[in-house]
Amino acid sequence: MQADLYPSRHENQPRWQDRLDPVVYRSDLENAPIAAELIERFERDGYLVIPQLFSAEEVALFRAELERMRQDPAVADSGKTIQEPDSGAIRSVFAIHKDNPLFARVAADERIAGIARFILGGDVYVHQSRMNFKPGFSGKEFYWHSDFETWHIEDGMPRMRCLSCSILLTDNEPHNGPLMLMPGSHRHYVRCVGATPENHYEKSLRKQEIGVPDQNSLSELASRFGIDCATGPAGSVVFFDCNTMHGSNGNITPSARSNLFYVYNHVDNAVLAPFCAQKPRPAFVAERETFKPLDIQPQQYP
């Protein structure tokens, strides 16, 4: 049985522990696919924004396909769609790297997957993918959390050798609910309080309440590290470490937000049995079947 190096949800008081794993798994920064100082920034802050990595023409293509999927009744009925907790509007569509040929190509695009492969030190696969919507006026907040805490406890991801990549398909501005992150928080793992309910994903993907840090821990993290907003024009890409504390405010502006979201995990860090007394989340939320290395290639889109 795999040792639980990052226990959580077992105790009646929150606790902290230091990270046991590297942030960047390669030291030959001269061979990095991006500037060495950007890799160093990711290691220091736990996140990185690269402006306009994708062109306006590519963004337009992605958005057109995203809108087509959002209006497709088959997508809405697929069981892989998450709705807003109040309005019922589509919030996320999962497994886009499996179900959509265009977004499968994006997952393997060297511009993003190549960076993930370097930071994680070898072959990667897609642990999770989705397209996200935050509509104008009614887009709901998503509370502070570390993705790794959930991926470890509910999916069985052993170590912190995983990162997320968000491709911005709309301008992300300070006022329309962009991703917020606590730079440096990835060095600390917050053990949360509260047992994992059965089929927790059905609720947590809409509004997470279990596996979120206590307010004292969040206040201390914010005091130590501050809070940054990951803003940028459409086509920009945000990379962030699996343990970086992050969240987002609601969007009451007319400016809707949308993005493509890919989680890259090292093949040696493939998920095992969950570190909680529940069955694994379904494969469309957390890959459990195919850990084959991603065939990363340069991509050109029509």
C-alpha positions as CSV (number, residue, x, y, z in Angstrom):
1,M,0.0,0.0,0.0
2,Q,1.3,3.4,-0.9
3,A,2.4,5.6,2.0
4,D,0.3,8.7,2.6
5,L,2.9,11.4,2.6
6,Y,0.3,14.2,2.5
7,P,-2.5,13.2,4.8
8,S,-5.6,15.4,5.1
9,R,-9.2,15.3,6.3
10,H,-8.3,12.9,9.2
11,E,-7.9,15.3,12.1
12,N,-10.2,17.7,13.9
13,Q,-7.7,20.6,13.6
14,P,-6.0,22.0,10.5
15,R,-2.3,21.5,10.2
16,W,0.5,22.6,7.9
17,Q,3.4,20.6,6.5
18,D,6.3,21.5,4.3
19,R,6.3,20.3,0.7
20,L,8.3,17.1,0.3
21,D,8.7,17.3,-3.5
22,P,10.5,19.5,-6.0
23,V,8.7,22.3,-7.9
24,V,10.8,22.1,-11.0
25,Y,12.3,18.7,-11.7
26,R,15.0,19.7,-14.1
27,S,18.0,21.9,-13.4
28,D,19.4,22.3,-17.0
29,L,17.5,25.6,-17.5
30,E,19.6,26.3,-20.6
31,N,17.6,23.6,-22.3
32,A,14.2,24.9,-21.2
33,P,11.6,25.6,-23.9
34,I,11.1,29.1,-22.4
35,A,13.5,31.6,-20.9
36,A,15.3,30.3,-17.8
37,E,14.1,33.3,-15.7
38,L,10.5,32.2,-16.4
39,I,11.2,28.7,-15.1
40,E,12.8,30.3,-12.0
41,R,9.8,32.5,-11.5
42,F,7.5,29.4,-11.6
43,E,9.7,27.7,-9.0
44,R,9.6,30.8,-6.8
45,D,5.9,31.8,-7.1
46,G,4.2,28.5,-8.0
47,Y,2.7,30.1,-11.1
48,L,3.6,31.8,-14.4
49,V,1.7,33.9,-17.0
50,I,2.9,33.9,-20.6
51,P,1.1,36.6,-22.6
52,Q,-0.5,35.7,-25.9
53,L,1.1,32.3,-26.4
54,F,-1.7,31.6,-28.8
55,S,-2.6,33.9,-31.7
56,A,-5.9,35.8,-32.1
57,E,-6.8,33.5,-35.0
58,E,-6.3,30.4,-32.9
59,V,-8.3,31.9,-30.0
60,A,-11.1,32.6,-32.4
61,L,-11.1,29.0,-33.6
62,F,-11.1,27.7,-30.0
63,R,-13.9,30.0,-29.0
64,A,-16.0,29.0,-32.0
65,E,-15.7,25.3,-31.1
66,L,-16.3,26.1,-27.4
67,E,-19.6,27.8,-28.3
68,R,-20.6,25.0,-30.6
69,M,-20.1,22.5,-27.7
70,R,-21.9,24.7,-25.2
71,Q,-25.0,24.7,-27.4
72,D,-24.9,21.0,-28.3
73,P,-27.6,19.0,-26.4
74,A,-25.4,15.9,-26.6
75,V,-22.7,17.7,-24.7
76,A,-25.2,18.9,-22.1
77,D,-26.5,15.3,-21.6
78,S,-23.1,13.6,-21.7
79,G,-22.7,13.4,-17.9
80,K,-19.5,15.3,-18.1
81,T,-21.0,18.8,-17.8
82,I,-21.1,20.8,-14.5
83,Q,-23.7,23.5,-14.0
84,E,-23.6,26.7,-11.9
85,P,-25.1,26.0,-8.5
86,D,-27.9,28.5,-8.8
87,S,-28.6,29.4,-12.5
88,G,-28.0,26.0,-14.0
89,A,-25.8,27.5,-16.7
90,I,-23.0,25.4,-17.9
91,R,-19.9,25.9,-15.8
92,S,-17.5,23.3,-17.1
93,V,-17.3,20.5,-19.7
94,F,-14.8,17.8,-18.8
95,A,-12.6,15.3,-20.8
96,I,-12.3,17.6,-23.8
97,H,-8.9,16.0,-24.6
98,K,-10.7,12.7,-25.1
99,D,-14.0,13.8,-26.7
100,N,-13.0,16.6,-29.0
101,P,-10.4,16.2,-31.8
102,L,-9.4,19.9,-31.8
103,F,-9.0,20.1,-28.0
104,A,-7.1,16.8,-28.1
105,R,-4.5,18.5,-30.4
106,V,-4.3,21.5,-28.1
107,A,-3.5,19.2,-25.2
108,A,-0.5,17.9,-27.1
109,D,0.6,21.3,-28.3
110,E,4.3,21.7,-27.7
111,R,3.9,25.3,-26.6
112,I,2.1,24.2,-23.5
113,A,2.8,20.5,-23.0
114,G,6.5,21.0,-23.7
115,I,6.7,23.4,-20.8
116,A,4.9,21.0,-18.6
117,R,7.2,18.2,-19.6
118,F,10.3,20.2,-18.8
119,I,9.0,21.5,-15.4
120,L,7.9,18.0,-14.4
121,G,11.0,16.3,-15.7
122,G,9.8,13.8,-18.2
123,D,6.8,12.2,-19.9
124,V,3.4,13.5,-19.0
125,Y,-0.2,12.5,-19.5
126,V,-3.5,14.5,-19.1
127,H,-4.9,13.9,-15.6
128,Q,-7.9,16.2,-16.3
129,S,-9.1,18.5,-19.0
130,R,-12.1,20.8,-19.3
131,M,-13.4,24.0,-20.7
132,N,-14.6,26.6,-18.2
133,F,-17.2,29.4,-18.5
134,K,-17.7,32.3,-16.1
135,P,-20.6,34.2,-17.6
136,G,-21.1,37.9,-17.2
137,F,-23.3,39.2,-14.4
138,S,-23.8,35.7,-12.8
139,G,-20.5,33.8,-12.8
140,K,-20.0,32.4,-9.4
141,E,-16.9,32.4,-7.2
142,F,-14.7,29.4,-6.6
143,Y,-13.3,29.2,-3.1
144,W,-9.6,29.0,-2.1
145,H,-8.1,25.6,-2.4
146,S,-5.0,23.5,-3.4
147,D,-5.8,21.2,-6.3
148,F,-3.3,18.7,-5.0
149,E,-5.2,18.2,-1.8
150,T,-8.2,17.0,-3.7
151,W,-6.3,15.1,-6.3
152,H,-4.3,13.3,-3.6
153,I,-7.2,12.5,-1.2
154,E,-10.0,11.8,-3.7
155,D,-8.0,10.6,-6.8
156,G,-5.0,9.0,-5.2
157,M,-2.3,11.1,-6.8
158,P,0.8,10.2,-4.8
159,R,3.2,13.2,-5.1
160,M,3.4,16.8,-6.1
161,R,4.6,16.2,-9.7
162,C,1.7,17.8,-11.5
163,L,0.7,21.2,-12.9
164,S,-2.2,23.0,-14.5
165,C,-2.4,25.0,-17.7
166,S,-5.2,27.5,-18.4
167,I,-5.5,29.0,-21.9
168,L,-7.4,32.3,-21.7
169,L,-9.9,32.5,-24.4
170,T,-11.2,36.0,-23.3
171,D,-9.4,38.9,-21.7
172,N,-8.9,38.3,-18.0
173,E,-9.0,41.6,-16.2
174,P,-8.9,42.5,-12.5
175,H,-12.7,43.2,-12.4
176,N,-14.1,40.1,-14.1
177,G,-13.2,37.3,-11.7
178,P,-9.8,36.2,-12.8
179,L,-7.8,33.4,-11.2
180,M,-6.2,34.6,-7.9
181,L,-3.1,32.9,-6.5
182,M,-0.9,33.2,-3.4
183,P,2.6,33.2,-4.8
184,G,4.9,31.0,-2.6
185,S,2.0,29.1,-1.0
186,H,2.9,26.0,-3.0
187,R,5.7,25.3,-0.5
188,H,3.2,24.5,2.2
189,Y,0.6,21.8,2.3
190,V,-2.5,22.6,4.4
191,R,-4.2,19.6,5.9
192,C,-7.9,20.2,5.9
193,V,-10.7,19.2,8.3
194,G,-13.8,17.2,7.3
195,A,-14.4,13.7,6.1
196,T,-14.9,13.1,2.4
197,P,-18.6,12.5,1.6
198,E,-19.6,9.8,-0.8
199,N,-19.7,11.1,-4.5
200,H,-18.3,14.3,-3.2
201,Y,-17.3,15.4,-6.8
202,E,-21.0,15.9,-7.7
203,K,-21.1,18.9,-5.3
204,S,-17.5,20.0,-5.1
205,L,-17.2,20.7,-8.8
206,R,-20.0,23.2,-8.5
207,K,-19.2,24.6,-5.0
208,Q,-16.3,23.1,-3.0
209,E,-16.8,23.0,0.8
210,I,-14.8,19.9,1.9
211,G,-11.0,20.0,1.2
212,V,-10.8,23.8,1.5
213,P,-8.4,25.4,4.0
214,D,-9.6,27.0,7.2
215,Q,-9.7,30.8,7.4
216,N,-6.8,31.1,9.8
217,S,-4.5,29.2,7.4
218,L,-5.7,31.3,4.5
219,S,-5.1,34.5,6.4
220,E,-1.6,33.4,7.4
221,L,-0.8,32.4,3.8
222,A,-2.1,35.7,2.5
223,S,-0.1,37.6,5.1
224,R,3.1,35.8,4.2
225,F,2.7,35.8,0.4
226,G,0.1,38.2,-0.7
227,I,-2.5,37.6,-3.5
228,D,-1.8,38.0,-7.2
229,C,-4.4,38.1,-10.0
230,A,-3.5,36.2,-13.2
231,T,-4.6,38.7,-15.8
232,G,-3.8,38.9,-19.4
233,P,-5.3,39.2,-22.9
234,A,-6.9,36.4,-24.7
235,G,-4.4,33.8,-25.9
236,S,-2.3,34.1,-22.8
237,V,-1.5,31.0,-20.8
238,V,-1.4,30.5,-17.0
239,F,0.7,27.7,-15.6
240,F,0.4,26.9,-11.9
241,D,1.7,24.2,-9.6
242,C,-0.7,21.6,-8.3
243,N,-0.3,22.9,-4.7
244,T,-0.5,26.6,-5.3
245,M,-3.4,28.1,-3.3
246,H,-5.9,29.7,-5.7
247,G,-9.5,30.7,-6.2
248,S,-11.6,33.3,-8.0
249,N,-14.2,35.9,-7.2
250,G,-17.7,36.0,-8.8
251,N,-18.2,37.9,-12.0
252,I,-20.8,40.6,-11.9
253,T,-19.5,42.5,-14.9
254,P,-20.8,42.2,-18.5
255,S,-17.4,40.6,-19.5
256,A,-17.7,36.8,-19.6
257,R,-14.6,34.7,-19.1
258,S,-13.8,31.3,-20.7
259,N,-10.7,29.1,-20.8
260,L,-9.3,25.7,-21.8
261,F,-7.9,23.9,-18.8
262,Y,-5.4,21.0,-18.9
263,V,-3.8,19.2,-16.0
264,Y,-0.5,17.5,-16.8
265,N,0.8,14.7,-14.5
266,H,4.1,12.9,-14.8
267,V,3.7,9.3,-15.9
268,D,5.5,8.1,-12.7
269,N,3.0,9.9,-10.6
270,A,-0.1,8.1,-11.9
271,V,-3.0,7.8,-9.6
272,L,-3.5,4.9,-7.2
273,A,-6.3,4.2,-4.8
274,P,-7.8,7.3,-3.2
275,F,-6.3,8.4,0.2
276,C,-9.8,8.4,1.7
277,A,-12.5,5.9,2.4
278,Q,-14.4,6.5,-0.8
279,K,-14.4,5.1,-4.3
280,P,-12.4,7.0,-6.9
281,R,-13.9,9.9,-8.8
282,P,-15.1,9.1,-12.3
283,A,-12.5,8.9,-15.1
284,F,-13.8,12.0,-16.9
285,V,-12.8,14.0,-13.8
286,A,-9.5,12.2,-13.1
287,E,-7.8,9.9,-15.6
288,R,-7.5,6.3,-14.2
289,E,-7.1,4.2,-17.3
290,T,-4.6,5.6,-19.8
291,F,-1.2,6.8,-18.5
292,K,0.5,6.6,-21.9
293,P,2.9,9.5,-22.4
294,L,1.4,12.4,-24.4
295,D,2.7,12.6,-28.0
296,I,3.8,16.3,-27.8
297,Q,4.2,18.0,-31.2
298,P,4.2,21.4,-32.7
299,Q,0.6,22.1,-33.8
300,Q,-0.9,24.3,-36.5
301,Y,-4.6,25.0,-36.6
302,P,-6.7,25.7,-39.7
